[in-house]
Amino acid sequence: MSARKEVENRMVRLAELQTTFMIMERDIEQTVGRAVRDELGDEQPALQGGGVGVVVLTLTRTGWRNPLGLARSDLQRVSYGFDNQQLSRASWSNLDRGPGNVPYTEVLLNGVSAVEVRFLTEDGQWLGYWPPEAGVGQPPQTAALLPRAIEVSVDADGWGRITRLFRVP
């Protein structure tokens, strides 16, 4: 009986992990180079992430279904955050937000001890943050610049470190 219960618990946990990575894959592989404006009217890059902080990845994606034919875009702004051993996903109804625009947030995975994101540049270098900074003598990066791929590593209780590589269109 206890072995059966343990197997069932592992199956539930595996399903949570698979669902989390499926949602991330869907978002990342539909990323588009559309910058947005935040609540203060400042331009934010189409994709940003890495470094330190609660938010680990923020992007604009296409493919947001609209079966009711509402007056809205098929583009969506989503963000992944890591706080209190939880990996969560937030999404906004508008790309360019005004004051008071609150995201819909859902917890994807509990029992997470770390989340790391790396970005593969066009010249094959891995960066721990995005967008890259302009080097000396180089033009500044545009807000629509996207990496070739994104690597996401999650340290999940009971499973250890799981790393997935997602291509960016």
Beta strands, then each sheet from edge to edge (+ up, - down):
strand 1: 36-37
strand 2: 43-44
strand 3: 47-50
strand 4: 55-61
strand 5: 76-83
strand 6: 86-92
strand 7: 104-110
strand 8: 112-120
strand 9: 126-127
strand 10: 129-130
strand 11: 149-156
strand 12: 160-167
sheet 1: 1+ 2-
sheet 2: 7+ 6- 5+ 4- 3+ 10-
sheet 3: 9+ 8- 11+ 12-
end
